């Protein structure tokens, strides 16, 4: 299954955007059809196309200002699109008021009503729906049990820790049994340890309930660890949609490659292209990589090879590039060996070595050869002349 | 080394102003305990007579009327100002925002006398309202609005409006819009979202606005004097009559001091009474 390419220059028709094969075969939980949003002269979202399967965990990933929150607000109905259509569970949302959309939202700051206790907060959506009092009590208790906050009903939000407030917000959004759960950077206010725990918990709850989830974040590791699929966004456009593995290992453009995970860049030259294989010449060698990402690039043109630090090895014999070990960054489970390589962009290549023996094996100052599998390298036309 | 080299420079004028007003207050306070010497501007010896005189039903009535007018004004101002403040905070239309701001706040720059005078033109027997109604044939005799509580309260609402709008706007603009979005996403329509979330969360602003409006109205002088024309008495107008028509400074001072105490008392009582309300919106 190859990752889906969304070309920012030409709008893709829904039929073309569908080849996220197994996902699209199921009922679309959410369907975004060419949605555009402008704020004055600025276009926050350019014709976004996206299909999210029922029960899928989709992450909108991108730097601030990329349009991810705008898209979330459009789905929730807090903003009105300037063009395009949004379907939730097959129902057109464009004419549906936000309070009729049956969408649960968890806000970045949780937005728990400060004047209501936890039980009242969680039960709010049910009261608005005129659910019977007895049933509200039962469902609120269930929702609080789901987020492991049994017995917290009488507390006020300000008496809770950040993590607990987060859980209440999640319970409040889920108790209405929404068609879609929207999460806007929900972990950004939590400290690192708590964040990790909450990520696992959210993922478990989401899987158990099978609720279609759209998660907005700028944190690539969060996106990689939680999502079924990720839509990487930048400057109001969806750049690539794919599984975490596809996004990480087969990025479709330099932006995705450098935004998601660490990357080494080796400048080179395209020697020739035969079918799906391109031969690229770099400082000390040549290698054959996939030509998918080099469409329309003529032989002789400057290209950059993108290689992840975990794909680079310190070679015993000859390698593709060579350099001098500069320093080590100990990370517990692995060591990042920083190697000065004259031929690399930025003059540095990071090599991620599992375990902890790297600093004694290759002390600073050691001359080393570096090697990697062509399958782990992705080539893009160089944006540097 | 002095870490705040400008402290003295900044504090000095404030201290002077504070001393001046404290001295004025002290002067009024001591006048209140002096005897009135008819025909003389200088007070006599120490006495509590002024305060005993205040117990006469005539004055009690003025006190009650003052509190009543202030309460009425504060509450009507609240009802008028809330939608204005809400629109002011919420509208994204710059022209509308400016219009609302100018409408709500310019009365502040006109001065009480000018504003009150314009109300005389509106409320008078040959004023705007009466001539229009007469011209339309709805009434054949003018409705008496000048020299009535209605007229005084109407003008006082106008005078107090800017303060209330400013205080409510400040409170409303501090309420995170996400609360309303959350309510909406949970199924609350605009009216329900307002009643269950925005209104309770704005209660601290409402309480602050009403208290301020009350105190503001309590000390209003030109408006009750000009619109009330002596027929609607408030403590402030009574102080003026006693002090500057009868030159009974000690009694005027006693009245002022009692008025001040009464303001504090009413505000303290109000604060107790609305404590639960305030708690609703506490963040």
HADDOCK unambig.tbl for C-alpha pairs under 7 A between the chains (distance, minus, plus):
assign (segid A and resid 98 and name CA) (segid B and resid 184 and name CA) 6.33 0.50 0.50
assign (segid A and resid 98 and name CA) (segid B and resid 185 and name CA) 6.05 0.50 0.50
assign (segid A and resid 99 and name CA) (segid B and resid 184 and name CA) 4.88 0.50 0.50
assign (segid A and resid 99 and name CA) (segid B and resid 185 and name CA) 5.23 0.50 0.50
assign (segid A and resid 99 and name CA) (segid B and resid 186 and name CA) 6.46 0.50 0.50
assign (segid A and resid 99 and name CA) (segid B and resid 187 and name CA) 4.14 0.50 0.50
assign (segid A and resid 99 and name CA) (segid B and resid 188 and name CA) 5.73 0.50 0.50
assign (segid A and resid 99 and name CA) (segid B and resid 189 and name CA) 5.97 0.50 0.50
assign (segid A and resid 100 and name CA) (segid B and resid 187 and name CA) 6.11 0.50 0.50
assign (segid A and resid 103 and name CA) (segid B and resid 185 and name CA) 6.20 0.50 0.50
assign (segid A and resid 104 and name CA) (segid B and resid 185 and name CA) 6.32 0.50 0.50
assign (segid A and resid 104 and name CA) (segid B and resid 186 and name CA) 6.81 0.50 0.50
assign (segid A and resid 105 and name CA) (segid B and resid 182 and name CA) 6.94 0.50 0.50
assign (segid A and resid 105 and name CA) (segid B and resid 185 and name CA) 6.62 0.50 0.50
assign (segid A and resid 111 and name CA) (segid B and resid 178 and name CA) 5.74 0.50 0.50
assign (segid A and resid 111 and name CA) (segid B and resid 179 and name CA) 5.22 0.50 0.50
assign (segid A and resid 111 and name CA) (segid B and resid 182 and name CA) 6.67 0.50 0.50
assign (segid A and resid 113 and name CA) (segid B and resid 179 and name CA) 6.50 0.50 0.50
assign (segid A and resid 114 and name CA) (segid B and resid 281 and name CA) 6.98 0.50 0.50
assign (segid A and resid 114 and name CA) (segid B and resid 283 and name CA) 5.74 0.50 0.50
assign (segid A and resid 115 and name CA) (segid B and resid 280 and name CA) 4.95 0.50 0.50
assign (segid A and resid 115 and name CA) (segid B and resid 281 and name CA) 5.49 0.50 0.50
assign (segid A and resid 115 and name CA) (segid B and resid 282 and name CA) 6.78 0.50 0.50
assign (segid A and resid 125 and name CA) (segid B and resid 186 and name CA) 4.46 0.50 0.50
assign (segid A and resid 125 and name CA) (segid B and resid 187 and name CA) 5.89 0.50 0.50
assign (segid A and resid 128 and name CA) (segid B and resid 187 and name CA) 5.78 0.50 0.50
assign (segid A and resid 128 and name CA) (segid B and resid 188 and name CA) 5.69 0.50 0.50
assign (segid A and resid 129 and name CA) (segid B and resid 187 and name CA) 6.72 0.50 0.50
